[in-house]
Structure formats: structure tokens, C-alpha cells
Amino acid sequence: MEVISNVAIAGVIEFESYTCASDTLGSSILKAVVGSKRFRVTILARHLSEPQLPESVEVLRVDYDSAPDLTAALAHQDAVVSVLTTNAMNTQLPLIEGAVKAGVRRFIPSEFSANIGNPKAAALPVYHSKIKLCDVLQQTAEKNPNFTYSLIRNGPFLDWSLAFGFFLILKGGETHLYDGGDRPFSTTTLTTRGKAVVEVLCHLEDAKNRAVFVQDIVTTQKKILKIAQEVNPERTWIPKIVSTAEMEARAHENYANGMFDLVSALGFFCRSVFAEGYGGEFQEVDKELLGIRQKTNNDLKALIKGAPKSDQ
Ligand SMILES: NC(=O)c1ccc[n+]([C@@H]2O[C@H](COP(=O)([O-])OP(=O)(O)OC[C@H]3O[C@@H](n4cnc5c(N)ncnc54)[C@H](OP(=O)(O)O)[C@@H]3O)[C@@H](O)[C@H]2O)c1
């Protein structure tokens, strides 16, 4: 059985540091990969970045515009896990080139997304750079049989989305129910996403050159709202039905006006998760491969209880 020993993680602070400020080990992926005690881990960080990491974690400074620099940094690495930022997806093109030249065997790109293999989701502009990367990985693996990849699709992050009000505004008040709020969708905690990365690195053959689907639970906005009402009977929510088709139209306008930030792209994200026919509820989940127990409504309740409620 092929075994991976050395893992490079590209990018470390990640969006989740906003919700996990006390977490001294950076992202949940870094925590899971280091915590598994199966790998020697190296962090790739830009020269300008200042990651706050324990001394035990080796940090290599890289220039993401330079494939030779990346090739040198990736010498002796068996796998690369990228968590590079959404707005710099193309940064991963030289990283892939460097990985092939350095003899890296498995590449996990910064995907961690909705089901972008679904044709309707794939048509949303916010995912185009990720899809381009999938195509490059597929072509690169075809040309270089020793180079392989795995794409991890996890849906919206459950804990992160609760904290940021993507599913509902936890503190109460007006809350949006997308297309009615009854459509089931797959969602995954950051911790489970970290475990999925470790399991993919431990099951190379089974996860080779394909999308791996991970989820903790399938739920709906209305179910989350019901639990939130049980947990916080003193709060009042005013549900407002919002059309994801209209949100998508607004997101197209934003993009046409050069606005590419997270808020401007919200309509695309909501469409891919909550709209009918976009694959928000995963059909085939790699539960056995990843050894991930599905969460229950009680687990969901505990997460909602513990979630930070922004602006309180
Ligand atoms: N499913 C979900 O709910 C969900 C939610 C949010 C994000 N995501 C996905 O998770 C991944 C990371 O998320 P994010 O966009 O929020 O990441 P981020 O926190 O903005 O950035 C992650 C890392 O990217 C590096 N970075 C930032 N700007 C860069 C640049 N211009 N060039 C090269 N590297 C740069 C930084 O590393 P250094 O400073 O250490 O070099 C940073 O630590 C993306 O694929 C995103 O789509 C999924």
C-alpha cells in the first residue's frame, strides 16, 4: 500500500481563524494533519505573511509566482494540501507545476466547496477558477501517472456558516429563507473537513483522481431555525423568503461591476447550496472511505447552542 510521509500545506491562517481566534495551530486542516501524527508537516507561506505557529511546525517561505521556487520548496514532499485563498485560485497553477517537477504524488487543491461537478453549479462564475483548476489537475495527472489528485467537496461549513449567519441570523431578527428554506443540503464542520483530508491522505488509491464527498449532516434552513427557536426561546425571528434566482442575478451584476468579494458573490453561493437542481444535497457521500459518523439533530442542536452569535 502506497504511504505518504511528508505533507506540505500551502496557506495556513485561513478564513476560519476569524471564528477560532484562540486556535494557535491555524486551520483545522493543519490541526488534523499534525494531530494524526502520521505525517511530517511543512507549511508553505508567502514571504510577507506572518503565521502564528508553534515552533514544532516547519515554515518554508515561497514565491507563488515562481514554479522553480516552488519546485525547490516541494522537494521531498509526497503530498500538497492547498488552502489558498478563494481570490487567488490561479496561484495554484505554478504550485501544481512545481509539485509535478518535485515528484509530489498527491495534490489536494483549495476546493472545499459545493458540488461544482453539478452542471448548474459549475455554470456559476464564482466556481470557474476552481473548475479550471480541476481540468488542469485532470490533464496533469493524465500526462504524469505518478502525479495524482483528490478534490474535497464538503458543502458550506456548518460551524462557520452558523457563526457568520449564512444559514440564519442566530441573534434573531429578520432572517432569510432561501427559496422557502425547505430544500435539504449537505453541510460539514471544519473539524470533519480536517479529518477528511487526513483520511484521503491515508487512502490514496480509493481517493485517486476524483472528487471525494464529505458531509456531517443533511438539513434545511427551516430545521435549523426550529432548533434555534428551541435553544433560544427568548429570541424572535422574522423569516423572509428570498429568491436565489434573484440573488444570482444581483451577483452577476456585481461581477459585471468588478465586485468579486464574498458578499458580492453571495447569490452564487446561495444558489449552489439552496436552489433546486444544483446538487446542494450530495447524492453519494464517501462515508465509509472517510470513516465519518453522520451527525444527529442533537449534535446540530449542540452546535447551534455553542455557535458564536455575531454582533452581540
Ligand atoms: N465551504 C465553505 O463554506 C467555505 C467557506 C469559506 C472558504 N472556503 C474555501 O476554503 C478555501 C480557503 O478559503 P479563503 O478564501 O477564505 O482563504 P483565506 O483565509 O482568504 O486565505 C487562506 C490562505 O491563503 C493565502 N493567501 C492569501 N492571499 C493570497 C494571495 N494573494 N496569494 C497567495 N496566497 C494567498 C494565505 O496564506 P499565507 O499568508 O500563509 O501565505 C492565507 O492564509 C477556499 O478554497 C475557499 O473557497 C469554503
The ligand as a MOL file (V3000), in Angstrom:
LIG
                    3D

  0  0  0     0  0            999 V3000
M  V30 BEGIN CTAB
M  V30 COUNTS 48 52 0 0 0
M  V30 BEGIN ATOM
M  V30 1 N -17.3360 25.5440 2.0040 0
M  V30 2 C -17.3100 26.6910 2.6580 0
M  V30 3 O -18.2360 27.0260 3.4270 0
M  V30 4 C -16.1260 27.6100 2.5080 0
M  V30 5 C -16.1160 28.8230 3.1880 0
M  V30 6 C -15.0100 29.6460 3.0470 0
M  V30 7 C -13.9460 29.2450 2.2570 0
M  V30 8 N -13.9890 28.0410 1.6100 0 CHG=1
M  V30 9 C -12.8660 27.5950 0.7670 0
M  V30 10 O -11.7210 27.3910 1.5900 0
M  V30 11 C -10.5280 27.7980 0.8870 0
M  V30 12 C -9.7620 28.9060 1.6420 0
M  V30 13 O -10.6520 29.9430 1.9910 0
M  V30 14 P -10.4260 31.5240 1.9920 0
M  V30 15 O -10.6020 32.0420 0.6310 0
M  V30 16 O -11.3460 32.0710 2.9910 0 CHG=-1
M  V30 17 O -8.9100 31.6690 2.4080 0
M  V30 18 P -8.1920 32.8970 3.1540 0
M  V30 19 O -8.4010 32.7990 4.5980 0
M  V30 20 O -8.5750 34.1750 2.4900 0
M  V30 21 O -6.6640 32.6050 2.8160 0
M  V30 22 C -6.0220 31.3410 3.0440 0
M  V30 23 C -4.5330 31.4850 2.8500 0
M  V30 24 O -4.2640 31.8890 1.5030 0
M  V30 25 C -3.0230 32.5780 1.4830 0
M  V30 26 N -3.1910 33.7560 0.6090 0
M  V30 27 C -3.9820 34.8270 0.8080 0
M  V30 28 N -3.9100 35.6760 -0.2350 0
M  V30 29 C -3.0470 35.1270 -1.1140 0
M  V30 30 C -2.5560 35.5120 -2.3760 0
M  V30 31 N -2.9290 36.6540 -2.9590 0
M  V30 32 N -1.6940 34.6890 -2.9940 0
M  V30 33 C -1.3170 33.5390 -2.4190 0
M  V30 34 N -1.7500 33.1270 -1.2150 0
M  V30 35 C -2.6060 33.8980 -0.5780 0
M  V30 36 C -2.6700 32.9880 2.9060 0
M  V30 37 O -1.5470 32.2260 3.2960 0
M  V30 38 P -0.1610 32.8800 3.8090 0
M  V30 39 O -0.4620 34.2950 4.2270 0
M  V30 40 O 0.1920 31.9980 4.9370 0
M  V30 41 O 0.7760 32.8010 2.6800 0
M  V30 42 C -3.8860 32.5680 3.7070 0
M  V30 43 O -3.5110 32.0220 4.9310 0
M  V30 44 C -11.0160 28.2800 -0.4790 0
M  V30 45 O -10.9390 27.2270 -1.3950 0
M  V30 46 C -12.4590 28.6570 -0.2180 0
M  V30 47 O -13.2600 28.6480 -1.3720 0
M  V30 48 C -15.0590 27.2180 1.7210 0
M  V30 END ATOM
M  V30 BEGIN BOND
M  V30 1 1 1 2
M  V30 2 2 2 3
M  V30 3 1 2 4
M  V30 4 1 4 5
M  V30 5 2 4 48
M  V30 6 2 5 6
M  V30 7 1 6 7
M  V30 8 2 7 8
M  V30 9 1 8 9
M  V30 10 1 8 48
M  V30 11 1 9 10
M  V30 12 1 9 46
M  V30 13 1 10 11
M  V30 14 1 11 12
M  V30 15 1 11 44
M  V30 16 1 12 13
M  V30 17 1 13 14
M  V30 18 2 14 15
M  V30 19 1 14 16
M  V30 20 1 14 17
M  V30 21 1 17 18
M  V30 22 2 18 19
M  V30 23 1 18 20
M  V30 24 1 18 21
M  V30 25 1 21 22
M  V30 26 1 22 23
M  V30 27 1 23 24
M  V30 28 1 23 42
M  V30 29 1 24 25
M  V30 30 1 25 26
M  V30 31 1 25 36
M  V30 32 1 26 27
M  V30 33 1 26 35
M  V30 34 2 27 28
M  V30 35 1 28 29
M  V30 36 1 29 30
M  V30 37 2 29 35
M  V30 38 1 30 31
M  V30 39 2 30 32
M  V30 40 1 32 33
M  V30 41 2 33 34
M  V30 42 1 34 35
M  V30 43 1 36 37
M  V30 44 1 36 42
M  V30 45 1 37 38
M  V30 46 2 38 39
M  V30 47 1 38 40
M  V30 48 1 38 41
M  V30 49 1 42 43
M  V30 50 1 44 45
M  V30 51 1 44 46
M  V30 52 1 46 47
M  V30 END BOND
M  V30 END CTAB
M  END
